[in-house]
Amino acid sequence: MGATAALIAGCGGGDSASATAQPSHSSSSSASGQSSTGVTIKGFKFMPSALTVQPGAGVTVTNDDGAPHTVTADDGHSFDTGTLSQGSSKAISVSKPGTYPYHCSIHPFMHGTLTVK
């Protein structure tokens, strides 16, 4: 994965993505010089709730909330962090341009959008 970036632990959606463990909790630059992007879950909200990245960019999801959360693509297959406990992070990436709405499968009122372009 070229540019692994930060997204928040919670819920996610997209077309073709892979999820891999990623310890990063904040935006940073990778060895290749590409920026990392992240989403944080706090207060039962995804922050930011809408994020735009380039194809293949990594997004690290970090759960800074007291409750467990997921980031699960609404389409059911593009990405899913699995359950993230407090302090846990997981990286996802999507290579196909498009708009990927996502949610927390534990707390379905939590929603976000990942745009790849």
C-alpha positions as CSV (number, residue, x, y, z in Angstrom):
1,M,0.0,0.0,0.0
2,G,1.8,3.2,-1.2
3,A,0.2,6.0,0.8
4,T,-1.2,4.6,4.0
5,A,-3.2,7.3,5.8
6,A,-5.3,7.7,8.9
7,L,-9.1,7.3,9.1
8,I,-11.2,6.9,12.2
9,A,-12.5,3.8,13.8
10,G,-16.2,3.6,13.3
11,C,-17.9,2.8,10.0
12,G,-17.0,3.1,6.4
13,G,-18.2,2.6,2.8
14,G,-16.8,2.3,-0.6
15,D,-16.2,0.1,-3.7
16,S,-12.9,-1.7,-3.6
17,A,-10.8,-1.3,-0.4
18,S,-8.6,-3.3,1.9
19,A,-8.3,-2.8,5.6
20,T,-5.0,-3.3,7.4
21,A,-3.8,-2.5,10.9
22,Q,-2.3,0.9,11.3
23,P,-1.0,2.3,14.7
24,S,-1.0,6.0,13.5
25,H,-3.5,8.3,15.3
26,S,-2.8,11.5,13.4
27,S,-2.0,12.9,10.0
28,S,1.6,12.4,9.0
29,S,3.8,11.8,6.0
30,S,4.9,8.3,4.9
31,A,8.4,7.4,3.8
32,S,7.2,8.0,0.2
33,G,6.4,11.6,1.1
34,Q,2.6,11.2,0.7
35,S,0.4,12.6,3.4
36,S,-1.6,10.4,5.7
37,T,-5.3,11.2,6.4
38,G,-7.3,10.2,9.4
39,V,-10.7,10.1,10.9
40,T,-11.3,10.1,14.6
41,I,-14.3,8.7,16.4
42,K,-15.3,10.7,19.5
43,G,-18.6,11.6,21.1
44,F,-20.4,9.0,18.9
45,K,-19.4,11.1,15.8
46,F,-16.9,10.6,12.9
47,M,-14.5,13.6,12.7
48,P,-14.4,14.7,10.0
49,S,-17.8,13.3,8.8
50,A,-16.8,13.8,5.2
51,L,-13.3,13.2,3.8
52,T,-11.9,13.3,0.3
53,V,-8.7,11.4,-0.7
54,Q,-6.9,10.3,-3.8
55,P,-7.3,6.7,-5.1
56,G,-5.3,4.3,-3.0
57,A,-4.6,6.7,-0.2
58,G,-4.6,5.2,3.2
59,V,-7.1,6.5,5.8
60,T,-6.5,5.6,9.4
61,V,-9.6,5.4,11.6
62,T,-9.0,5.9,15.4
63,N,-11.5,5.3,18.1
64,D,-11.1,7.9,20.8
65,D,-14.5,7.2,22.2
66,G,-15.3,5.1,25.3
67,A,-17.6,2.7,23.3
68,P,-16.6,0.3,20.6
69,H,-17.3,1.3,17.0
70,T,-16.9,0.2,13.4
71,V,-16.4,2.0,10.0
72,T,-18.4,-0.1,7.6
73,A,-19.1,0.7,4.0
74,D,-22.8,1.0,3.3
75,D,-22.4,-1.2,0.3
76,G,-21.3,-4.0,2.6
77,H,-18.0,-4.9,0.9
78,S,-15.8,-1.9,0.1
79,F,-14.3,-1.7,3.6
80,D,-15.0,-2.6,7.2
81,T,-12.6,-2.0,10.1
82,G,-14.3,-4.6,12.3
83,T,-14.9,-3.6,15.9
84,L,-12.5,-1.0,17.2
85,S,-12.2,-0.7,21.0
86,Q,-11.2,2.5,22.7
87,G,-7.7,3.6,21.5
88,S,-7.6,1.2,18.6
89,S,-6.9,2.2,15.0
90,K,-7.2,0.5,11.6
91,A,-6.2,1.7,8.1
92,I,-8.4,1.4,5.1
93,S,-7.9,2.4,1.4
94,V,-10.1,2.6,-1.7
95,S,-8.6,2.5,-5.1
96,K,-11.7,3.1,-7.3
97,P,-12.9,6.8,-7.5
98,G,-16.4,7.3,-6.1
99,T,-18.4,8.3,-3.1
100,Y,-18.5,5.8,-0.3
101,P,-21.0,6.4,2.5
102,Y,-20.3,4.5,5.7
103,H,-21.8,3.9,9.1
104,C,-21.0,2.3,12.5
105,S,-22.6,-1.2,12.5
106,I,-22.9,-1.0,16.3
107,H,-24.5,2.5,16.3
108,P,-26.4,2.9,13.0
109,F,-27.1,6.5,13.7
110,M,-23.4,7.3,13.1
111,H,-22.7,8.2,9.4
112,G,-19.8,9.5,7.3
113,T,-18.7,9.7,3.7
114,L,-15.4,8.9,2.0
115,T,-14.9,10.4,-1.4
116,V,-12.2,9.1,-3.7
117,K,-11.1,11.3,-6.6
